[in-house]
Amino acid sequence: MKSFFLLLIFASSFTVASAQGTAKEGAPANNSLARQFKNLKDDANSYVENNRTYKVVNVKALDAFWKSVQDSMEAREKALLEAGKERDEELAQAKENIQQQNSQLQALKEQYAAKEKEVEQSAYNVANLSVLGIDMEKQNYVILSFAVIIILLVLSGIFLMQYRSSKLVAVEKQRAFEEIDQEYNEYKKNAREKELKVKRELQTEMNRIDELNQQIAALKKQSHV
């Protein structure tokens, strides 16, 4: 019995704390819980034991009160989750809008800078003559062009002479290579002929040795007879 009343006291304390913590956001639900708790306490029978007052509470009423507490907590958690989700969505939308505006602003800045650069380049092209990044007068440009053409012609003549000289050297080297190759082929041919001649002479000597061996064998056979 005492454990039951301790549970009741804990439930009432939790209800009071929950009501104080959510008074600003869920006042109607908290008032309903406080009213249910008051009715539960008022409807309970009282008795005194050891100079202490105890309440005898209906179990069904206590279960109903506890279910109301749980429903209230679930409703509050759901409301908080939905509110947090809405705030997150609003914050994400705001960040996305800011990012889009920043992108648009950056694009406008880039377009403005490109247009300004084009205008400056057009004015510069009209007022100046640029060659290889160097500003100069048209007369100087003509002189420089003729000088470059003359230098290129001179360099072309030098390269042509070097090419002809290199070609002559290459022809001489090719001719020398052909002569060396011909001599090498002739040497291989002579070496081959010598090799064949030596093989024939060796074969002749081997045949002669075989004949001598046969004659020696015949003489030995006659001597034994």
Secondary structure, DSSP 8 states (H G I E B T S, - for coil): -HHHHHHHHHHHHHHHHHHHHTTTT-HHHHHHHHHHHHHHHHHSEEEEETTEEEEE--HHHHHHHHHHHHHHHHHHHHHHHHHHHHHHHHHHHHHHHHHHHHHHHHHHHHHHHHHHHHHHHHHHHHH--EETTEE--HHHHHHHHHHHHHHHHHHHHHHHHHHHHHHHHHHHHHHHHHHHHHHHHHHHHHHHHHHHHHHHHHHHHHHHHHHHHHHHHHHHHHHH-
